[in-house]
Amino acid sequence: MTATHPIHALRASLEDKRLEAVQALADLGATAGTPLDPTILAELALIQLALTAVREEIDAHSVKLGWGSAEALA
């Protein structure tokens, strides 16, 4: 098994946080029936921004730095 690079661990952590924020919004919306909480929406937007930046860096540098490729080798 190959070691996971820290940037992949960061991406996984951000994805987990994003899912938690979406679940929090769903839970509040399902029980209260009120508008979405702006604090959670702001948190979700920040997490998505960070996740997008990390994904772009992985795409831009993964092959050059030996992190692997998005395409499977033939």
C-alpha positions as CSV (number, residue, x, y, z in Angstrom):
1,M,0.0,0.0,0.0
2,T,1.4,3.4,-0.9
3,A,1.6,6.2,1.6
4,T,-0.9,9.0,1.3
5,H,0.5,12.4,0.6
6,P,-0.6,15.1,3.1
7,I,-2.4,17.0,0.4
8,H,-4.7,14.0,-0.2
9,A,-5.3,13.8,3.5
10,L,-6.3,17.5,3.5
11,R,-8.6,16.9,0.6
12,A,-10.3,14.0,2.4
13,S,-10.6,16.1,5.5
14,L,-12.2,19.0,3.6
15,E,-14.6,16.6,1.9
16,D,-15.7,15.3,5.3
17,K,-16.2,18.8,6.7
18,R,-18.3,19.7,3.6
19,L,-20.5,16.7,4.1
20,E,-20.9,17.6,7.8
21,A,-22.0,21.2,6.9
22,V,-24.4,19.9,4.3
23,Q,-25.9,17.5,6.8
24,A,-26.2,20.3,9.4
25,L,-28.1,22.4,6.8
26,A,-30.4,19.4,6.0
27,D,-31.1,18.7,9.6
28,L,-32.0,22.3,10.4
29,G,-34.1,22.6,7.2
30,A,-35.9,19.4,7.9
31,T,-36.9,20.2,11.5
32,A,-37.4,23.9,11.5
33,G,-38.8,24.6,8.0
34,T,-37.1,28.0,8.2
35,P,-34.6,29.7,5.9
36,L,-31.1,28.2,5.8
37,D,-28.7,29.3,8.5
38,P,-26.3,31.9,7.1
39,T,-23.5,30.9,9.4
40,I,-23.6,27.3,8.1
41,L,-23.9,28.5,4.5
42,A,-20.8,30.7,5.0
43,E,-18.9,27.8,6.5
44,L,-20.0,25.6,3.6
45,A,-18.9,28.2,1.1
46,L,-15.5,28.6,2.7
47,I,-15.0,24.8,2.8
48,Q,-16.0,24.5,-0.8
49,L,-13.5,27.3,-1.8
50,A,-10.7,25.5,0.0
51,L,-11.6,22.2,-1.4
52,T,-11.6,23.6,-5.0
53,A,-8.2,25.2,-4.4
54,V,-6.8,21.9,-3.1
55,R,-8.2,19.9,-6.0
56,E,-6.8,22.4,-8.5
57,E,-3.3,22.1,-6.9
58,I,-3.5,18.4,-7.0
59,D,-4.5,18.5,-10.7
60,A,-1.8,21.0,-11.5
61,H,1.1,19.3,-9.7
62,S,0.3,15.7,-9.1
63,V,2.3,14.1,-11.9
64,K,5.3,16.5,-11.6
65,L,5.6,15.8,-7.8
66,G,4.9,12.0,-8.1
67,W,1.5,12.0,-6.5
68,G,0.0,10.0,-9.3
69,S,-2.2,10.8,-12.2
70,A,-6.0,11.3,-12.5
71,E,-5.9,8.8,-15.4
72,A,-5.2,5.1,-14.8
73,L,-2.1,3.8,-16.5
74,A,-2.8,1.5,-19.4
